[in-house]
Amino acid sequence: MLMDIEPFSLVDYPGHIVATVFFGGCNFQCGYCQNPALVDVKEKPQTSPSAVIEFMKTREGLLDGVCLTGGEPLLSSDLVPLARKIKELGFKVKLDTNGSSLEKLQEVAPCLDYIAMDIKCTAEKYPELTGCRNSGDKVSETIEWIKNSGIPYEFRTTVLPVWHPFEDLIAIRELLGQETNWVLQQFRQPPQGVLDGKTYEAYPDSWLKEMGEKLNCPVRGLK
């Protein structure tokens, strides 16, 4: 379900000025999710695909593109036709995804200029973290497809002590390969709370920065 649009963002697509379109609904139930309202959707949509297109027509020459995010955008029947129309207008299209639906990703791929995929944890921990059986196998297939797709991409992991001991981060790096674009993100407990209502401890910024250097990863979200 398409939920809302942020008309201007400097941070959602590296090196570009974009509008960000939010899709509601997610098949993963990660307890530390910082966008619980987009996982368990209770609010009415604030925009529509046609409204997004009309808005983008007024931003030709002002914006570089659109970031499609969520929730999990690949769950929405609106995603592919919307991405095609945005592309037809001449804008770049970036997709944020959890990587659980490779078939749908392949369908929208001709419209994409950039893919950002979340890697939640090591493959064997995926069912526990996400609540989805076989999710580790599915995301592993998607990782390999993205790496060989020819589409610019990044993988990213929000790092928490409860889910990401150093040996797990090493395992993810080995799975991806040393030269694969992988970003570590610092966890910040949001004021509105997370999906499961708990309070999560974050690693010290200094520790995460050191891990980024050891793993050859940029780190986002440090103070």
N, C-alpha and C positions, 0 to 999 in steps of 0.2 A: 504494500500500500504506500503510495507516494504521500508524504506527510507535510513537508514544508520546504521552503527555500531560504537560504541566507544569501542576500544579493551580492555580497562582496567578501572575499577572503584572500589573504596573502599567505596563508599557512597550509592550505589543504592540497595544493598541487605544487611541488617543488619548482620554484623559478617562474611561476605563473600567477596571474591575477584571475580569479575564477568566482563564479557563483557556486554554492554548494547546495545540492538537492538531497534531502533526507527521506529515506524510505523506512517505514515502520515494519516491525516484525522480524524475528530472528529465530532460527532453528537451534541455536546454541544458547545454553543457559549458564553462562560463565558468572559465578557468584560475584566477582569483583568488577563486573561490567559497569562502566561509568555513564552509560546512557540507558538506564532501565526503562525510561518512558518509551524508548524506541524498540524495546524487546517485547514488553507486555503492553501493547498499544490499547489505550483506553480513550484517548482524545480523538476528536474528529479531525480529518485532514484539513490543513490550512491552505492548501493549494491543489492544483490539478495539472496533469500533463499539458493540457492546452494552455493553461496560464503560464507554465514554465516557458513554453515555446514563445508565447507572446512577449514575455518579459525579455527573453534572450534576443528577440528581434530588436529591442530598444537598446541593446548593449553591444551591437556590432561596432568594432573599433575601440571599445572601452574595456571589454573583458577578453581574456585569451581563451577561456573555456569553462567547463563545468566539471565539478567533482560529484560523482554519484556515490552516496554513502548511506549508512544506516545505523542501526539494524543491519539486515543483510539484503542488499538491493537485488541480488539474483533470485530472491523468492517472489519478486513482484512481476506480474504480467505486464505492467507498464514499462518495465526497464528497457527492453529491446526496442520497441517502437519509439520511445522517447530518445534513447541514445542515437538512433538513426536520424531522427529529425534534427537533433542538436548538431550532429555531424554534417548534415546537409546544409545547415546555416553557416558552416565554415569554422565552427569552434572545435577546440580540442576537448577530448573526453577522457577523464580519469575515473577509474572504478576502484572503490574500496570493497574488499570481500573477505570472508572468512575461509574461502577456498573449498567449501563443502559441496559445491555443485559444478563440477567440471563441464558437464554437458551444456548447462546454461551459459557458463563462461565462454565456451567455444562458440555459442550462438551469437553472443554480443561482441566477440573479439574483433570482427572487422571494423567496428566503430571506435575501438579503443586506441588511445595514444599512450596510456600509462595504466599500469595495474599496481595497486598496493594490497598485498595479502597479509593478513595477520597470521602469525604462527603462535598458537596459544601456549604450546608446551611440547615435550617429546611425544611421539606418536602413541606410545603405550599409555600415556596419561590422558589422552584426549577424551575417552568415554567418561571418565570420572569428572573431569573439569567441565565438559560441555553438556553432559547428560545425553549424548548421542552415540549409540553403538556404531562401531566401524568408522567413526569420524576420523580416527588417525589414519586409516588406510586411504580414505577419500582425499584428505588434504595432502597426503604424500604424493598421490597421483597428480594432483593439481600443481604442486610445487614443481614437479618434473616438467609438466606441460608448459607452465609459465616460463621456466628457464630456457626452454627451447622454442618459444613462440615467436621470437623476434620482436615482441612488444616491449618497450622499456618498462621496468618494473622495480619494485622494492618489496622485500619481506620485512616484517617488523614484529617485535615481541615486546609487550609491556611486561616488565620484570618485577616479580614479587618473590620474597623469600619463601613463602609457603609453596610455591609452584616451581621455582627456578633456582635450585642449588647450582653451583658453578659447574658441576659435572654434567648437568642437563643442558646448560648453555653450550658446553663443549660438544655434546652429542648433536645439538641442532646445527652448530657450525660445521661439523663433520658431514652431516646429512646434506647441507646446502652446498658445501665446497668453499674453499678459502676465498675465492674471488667473487662469490655471489653477493649481491647488494642486500645486506641485512642490517636493520636499524634496531637498536635497543631503545626502549622508551621508559622513562621513569614513571612510576605509579604515584599519583596524587589522589588522596581520598577526597572526593568531591563533596561540597557542602550539602547537596541534595541526597547524598548517600549512594550506595551501589545496589546492584540487583538483589543480593541476598540479605541486605540490611546490616551486614557485619562491618567492622572496622579492620582494615588490613594494614599491616606494617609494611613499609617500603625499605629498600636498601638505602644506606647513606649515599648521597650523591658521589662522594669520593670513591666508594666501592664500585659503583656502577661505571664511573668514568674509567677506573682501572680495568674493569672487565671489558669495556669497549675497546681499549687499547690492546688487550691480550687477544681478543677475538677478531680484531680488525673490523670493528663496527662503529659507525657514528652513534652518538647517544643524544636523544632528544629529551627535553623536559627538565634539565638540570637547572638549579637556581643560580 
